Amino acid sequence: MNPRRQVTEHLLRTYKSALIGFAGVFVVGVVIADIVAARVADPAPGIWMYVAIAFRYWVGIIAVIFISNNLRQFVAVGVTRRDFMAGATAVGVLASVAFAVFVPLGHGIEYAIHGGSGFSAATGFREFAATLVSCLASFVAGSAACAGIYRFGAWGGLALVIPALLPAAAATIFLTTDSDGQIAADHLSFPLALVVCLVATAAVAVLSHWELKDVTIRRSALG
Amino acid sequence: MISLRDLTVRYGATTAVDSISVDLAPGKIYGLLGRNGSGKTSLLSVLSAYRKPSSGSVTIDGSDPFENRELMRDIVFVRDALDAVEGDRAGTLLDLHARMRPSWDAELAAKLVATFELDLRKRVGALSRGQRSSLGVVIGLASRAPLTILDEVYLGMDAAARTAFYREMLADYLEHPRTIILSTHLIQEVADLLEEVVIIDRGRLVVHEDTDTFRSRGVAVTGPADVVTVFAEGRTVLAEQSLGRTRQVTLYGGLDADDRERAESAGLTLTPVGIQDLFVHLTSPEHNLEAVR
């Protein structure tokens, strides 16, 4: 089997239950919050979109875990860094797509249950696009930040953390949504905001690739 | 064939491996010997594609192993700090190797797990030092990789476990010959397993030859001080000690039949020097490496 696919499958197998567990707890929490909100306010405010924004940061954490935990493990079983990166990126993309579907889906269900305001197909699509791009930005940012520290040590890597976090910062500034799924800030038009975030993501993906392509396999995450 | 050419590894101003050139023929057990900080792990890290050299080259059958998908699959490098996710269970780690290693032998793995009494349900982070080492040995041997590199894998293993390790390694090697590089400080324990020794000191290659030849190069000459002094003249003296009028010198370079006859007729006693003693003398801080090259 292709090693990239083996990496993807192993990572999915390893982290699937944790991710589903987290998402399950998350959904239960939102349902409880929604019930409480419906009792104390009329009309009840939407809770889902406030909290679903956390998904994009989860993807960043996943990237950090991959680099700090799994890179040396896979090189130790004979996988090249290149194959590991490709396999891990596939998981990052899959998780991003899954969250991007999950966010508007949750919002739509919440809207259907207690008639929260402002949900439509267009809103759902905007939420999908914003979440997908934000998740990808977060994944790349987490990967580049962690790879910098892994490669250059805590102090050397610290200098690279700021450029590494640019895509996540751009997504936070330009693509944060409010409880109705509307983009909270109006600095840029939505399509332009997507483009800016994607460009930042692509640039930092190059940085991450440069950090990892020939990195020394160290004994610990801090080099 | 593994070929290192002018291989150098630097960490900032420190040179860990200093322009080493050596060829290692396939299908042998090599002992990589060196004191702490001599550059063994740096050398092995380059060989196993864990790091790029600062300069020079490594080739395995003519190809650079770094980021080489085919070659990396055929190399297993087990180092003292096990490269595993601490939260994974030992069994999960073995399953991963079983899936990824083309020549993984599940039967051997199971046998070794039983030999070392490993609890596969335990998390890697919860294993004792010796158990982690044993797990490393299971991975190293059951992978049956054409190039197996074991870097001080015995740490924390008790005498019984180490004996089992040596026994299993030799048995499996005889049945499935491959290149094994064993980096160790327990020289006396493994001396009989090694077919060739590679000694590095302060990053530089000191010795690379077959074990028997290397062993034959060391001889301790004991006798009256003045006679020993005359006999040792012009030879490489690794060590010397005196007690009263008796002197003993450790010579390096071997003695031919004439030398031996001359020594015996002069009343000198010749005794072989063990590999460990030779190693200690060759890598002692005051020793001039150039003298033995």
Boltz contact constraints between the chains, C-beta under 6 A:
constraints:
  - contact:
      token1: [A, 69]
      token2: [B, 85]
      max_distance: 6.0
  - contact:
      token1: [A, 72]
      token2: [B, 83]
      max_distance: 6.0
  - contact:
      token1: [A, 73]
      token2: [B, 83]
      max_distance: 6.0
  - contact:
      token1: [A, 73]
      token2: [B, 84]
      max_distance: 6.0
  - contact:
      token1: [A, 73]
      token2: [B, 85]
      max_distance: 6.0
  - contact:
      token1: [A, 76]
      token2: [B, 83]
      max_distance: 6.0
  - contact:
      token1: [A, 77]
      token2: [B, 96]
      max_distance: 6.0
  - contact:
      token1: [A, 77]
      token2: [B, 97]
      max_distance: 6.0
  - contact:
      token1: [A, 77]
      token2: [B, 100]
      max_distance: 6.0
  - contact:
      token1: [A, 78]
      token2: [B, 72]
      max_distance: 6.0
  - contact:
      token1: [A, 78]
      token2: [B, 73]
      max_distance: 6.0
  - contact:
      token1: [A, 80]
      token2: [B, 67]
      max_distance: 6.0
  - contact:
      token1: [A, 80]
      token2: [B, 69]
      max_distance: 6.0
  - contact:
      token1: [A, 80]
      token2: [B, 72]
      max_distance: 6.0
  - contact:
      token1: [A, 214]
      token2: [B, 52]
      max_distance: 6.0
  - contact:
      token1: [A, 216]
      token2: [B, 51]
      max_distance: 6.0
  - contact:
      token1: [A, 217]
      token2: [B, 50]
      max_distance: 6.0
  - contact:
      token1: [A, 219]
      token2: [B, 81]
      max_distance: 6.0
